[in-house]
Amino acid sequence: MRVLFMCTANSCRSILSEAMFNHLAPQGFQAVSAGSFPKGQVLPRSLTTLLEAGIAIDGLSSKGNDAFQNNPPDIVITVCDKAAGEACPVYFGPALKAHWGLEDPSEVKGDDAAVTAAFHATLARIETRCRAFLALPFAQLDAATLKYELDRISTL
C-alpha cells in the first residue's frame, strides 16, 4: 500500500509524516510526500527533529505532486488545511482521500525551546496516527470502512 502525505510546501508536516510512517511501516507499506506548491527544500528543523527521534532522513526532499503522476498512491492524506481544500490531481484517480490536519510547527513564535517543543509535539501526534493506521485490519476493510477509520484517526 502506497500512502501520499500532502501539504502545501512539502517542507515540514508532510515530510515528518512520510519519514515517521516509513520508520514504522512493515514490508508492503510505503509513504511518500508532496506539496501542491513545494518549497523545494525541507526545513532544516524538520530534519533535525527526525534525527533526534532516531528516524532516517535519507532521500527526503520537497517535491510537487506531479512527481507521482506515473505511480499514483492508494491513499492521499492531507496534513494541512490549505492542501485539504485543494482538488487532488486527476491522475490520483481512485485513491482514497483523508485529512489529518496538523498545526504548522514552523509557524510557532517563541524561543528555540518553544519551537523545538512544537516540532516534537507534531512528530508525536504523527506517530500516534501512523501507529493507529498501521494497526488497522486491512484485509477485513472495504473502502468505506477504511475511509471511516482514516477519518477517526484524524482525531487522535
N, C-alpha and C positions, 0 to 999 in steps of 0.2 A: 504494500500500500504506500502510495506516494502522497505526502501532505505538503501543501504550499502555504507558508505563512506570509501574509502580505500586510504591508503598511505603506505609508506614502513614500518615505525617504529610503527605506530599507537600509537603515544605518544603526538602529537600536533594537526596538522591540521585536521586530521580525527576525533579526539576526540572533538575538538572545533565544528566541523560540526555536529557530532552526537548530542551533547548537545544543540546547538542552534536550530537545526531542531526540536528536541523533545520539546523544550521550546515553539516553535511557532506553532507546528502542532496540527490540530484538531483531534478529535477521528477518528480512521481508518487509520491514518498515523503513521508510526514508523520508526525511524532511528536507525541503529546500525553502528559500525565501526570495522575495522580490518586492519591489516598490513600484507604485503607479507613477511616481516621479522620483526615481532613485537619485540619491545624493552623490553616488559614485564612489563613496568611501564609507567605511564602517567607522563609527565613532570610537576613538581610542579607549574611552571609558567602558564601552561595551566589551571590548576585547580584554581589558584588564579585569573586569568583573567575572568574565568567563574563566580566565586563567586562575583567579583567586578561588574559584569554585572547583578547580581541577578539571575543567572541561576544555577539550581541544578546540583550537581556533583555526587550524589548517583549512584552507580552502574557502573561508568565509569572505564574501565580497558583496558589495552593493550592486544590484543589477535590476533591470526592468523585467516586468512580467513577460515581455516578448522573448526572453531567454528560454521560455518553456513552450513556445509555440509548437514545436515538433515533438514534445514529450509532456503532454498535459498531465496535471495531477489528478488524483482520485478525489481529494478533498482540498478545498481552499478555505483557510481560516484567516480572516482579517483580524488584526490586533490593534488597529487604531480606528477611531470613529470616522476620520476623513476617508480612509480607504473603504470602510464598510458602506459608505454611501455611494461609492463609485460602481459603475457597471463592470462586471468581470468581462474580460475579453471573450469574444465569441468562441475562440478556439479552446477555451476551457470546457466548453460543451456541457456534458452531463455531470461535471464534477459537483459533488455535494458541497454546499457553501454554509459557513457558520461564522459568527462574530464573537471573538473573545476579547472584548475591549480592555485595554490596559492604559493606565496613565503613563505619560511620557516622562521617564526619569530624567531625561536630558533637559527638561524644562524646569526642573526644581531649582529654586533660588535658595541660596544659603552658602554656608561654608563647605569646604571639601568633605567634611564628615557627613553633612546632611545629604549632599549629592551622592556620595558613596552608599549611604544607607538606602537611598531611593532606588539605586540600581540593584542593590542586593535584594531589596523587598520585591522588586519587579521580577527578578530572576526566581525568587522563591515561589511567587504566585504562578509563574510559568511552569515551574517544576511540579507543583500541585496539580495543575491542569493536565500536563503531559502524562503524569503517572495515572491520573483518572482515565484519560483517553486510552492509554496502553493496557489498562486493566479491563477494558470492555470485552465482552464475549463476542468478538466479531463474527464468528461462524454462525451465531444464532441471531444476528441482527439484520433486518431488512433495512432498506434505505430510510424509510420514515422513522424507524426506531433509532437508527444511528443519528439521524438529524436531531431527534428529540434529546438523545444523550449528549450530543455536542453542545446543544443549547443549554442543557443542565450544567455541563462542565463550565460553561462561561460564567456561572455564578459563584464558582469556587474561588 
